[in-house]
Amino acid sequence: MATPDTVPAKPDMTLRVDRLTRSFMYMQHICAPTDLYFGALLQLRGFAPSVDMLRALVSEHLDTPPVLTHRLASTHDGDLRWERDPHFDLRAHVGELADLAVRPEPAHMWLESDPGRQRPLWRMWLLPGDGDNWGLGYVVHHAAQDGTSMIRTLEQLFGDRKTATANAGQSDKRRSRPWRALRAVPILLATRKPAAGIATLPTFPGAGRHLTSRTVPLSDLRTISAASGATVGQAHLAALSGAIRRWSPLDFTGRSERDRRRVLPVCVPVDTREPAEGDVTTGNLIGLMPVGLPCGEPDPWRRLRRVMSRASRNRIVTGKSALRALTDDVPVRIAFACLARLGDRRTVALTASSFRSIAPLTVAGTPVDNVIAIPWLPPQHGCFSILTRYKNRATLSVLTAGGPDTSAALADHWVEAVSELREACRRVSNGT
């Protein structure tokens, strides 16, 4: 068990307070604090270990992810800084939820009403299950980590330690390049037209949160990729376009040419890390890329080709450097105004995120069977989805502010759309 006397005091240069950190902390004033927590559920088979064993496993690695032992504190001038929690107690962060099923839940189902900032901004729970299955839930405030650093933390705790720590401590090598922010002008111009509402979602999202996940073989997306030259991410976005078309037919099933060309602007977060920085940095190294999904297109193959154009490799690569400069290298007021516009519900209808492939994980000697994302929900947004890829599985998590049937319907339609797209690629490959 770690105590204040045993928490490593070694300084870590990967802790960063950036403009996204400040933005996420500001959001606590306009939405429920628990909406800003996201994470993952690890599903395992067999009997669960004790919560004391889980705490012991985590305590062995507290020297690696600094987010575990550091909190965000306010400075005298009202800014934020990371500081080591002098009263850190692992028992306050790793607990047990004996009465809950082993399934993904919105973060507020696991968290207390307001975790506060007096302690590090993460929590972990053992879900003992029924003897056949058990789980481990981890959530973190978005001010502290983005998806890449959250996944890397899980790999540092429960994966191959040599791989997980290979790139640590390199985040101070990046040079400021403010001129690259000029390349973000076309990205910002893409938000000049307001995003239409989706009939399936409530106009004014309420307090209810519902989370549904569905899993398909990862080989399905790889088959689509091999047949079309698309990336797995592009194949997923094409399937999501078809799913949204089914999910909200009043919006996308018109028969005119104008209806067929209708697109839905969504926010696609991209990792803006540079090679020298590694991927263990605490904080948020992401950019918000608007992408128009061709939901009006009835043909799955043509939807895929349009996604490959709208979310091309070149556009994503160029966008990453531009969005990083926009976040870090331009004056504060300009940066905050641009970030607010790129993530505004009035300019994007929903968020379509994805985590990078996750390395194999093992908890207390038991291999992790699947990893399912726990999305968060930005203020005034009604839907946030995250794709995870673990071993041979691809899992989509859908969090909505609508009723429980709303998230389940979109997730089910995504499964159907993946199958439909795989079949379309087979027909094209066969020339039929």
Secondary structure, DSSP 8 states (H G I E B T S, - for coil): ---TTTS-----TT----HHHHHHHHHTTTS-GGGGEEEEEEEEES----HHHHHHHHHTTTTS-GGGTEEEEE-TTS-EEEEE-TT--GGGTEEE-TTS-SS---HHHHS-S---SSS-SEEEEEE-TTSSEEEEEEEEETTTB-HHHHHHHHHHHHS-HHHHTTTTT-TT-----GGGGGGGHHHHHTTSS-----TTS-SS--S--EEEEEEEEHHHHHHHHHHH---HHHHHHHHHHHHHHHHSHHHH---SHHHHT--EEEEEEEE---GGG-S--SB--EEEEEEEE-TT---HHHHHHHHHHHT-HHHHHHHHHHHHHHHHTS-HHHHHHHHHHHT-TTT-S-EEEE---B---EETTEE--EEEEE----TT--EEEEEEEETTEEEEEEEESS-HHHHHHHHHHHHHHHHHHHHHHHHHHHT-
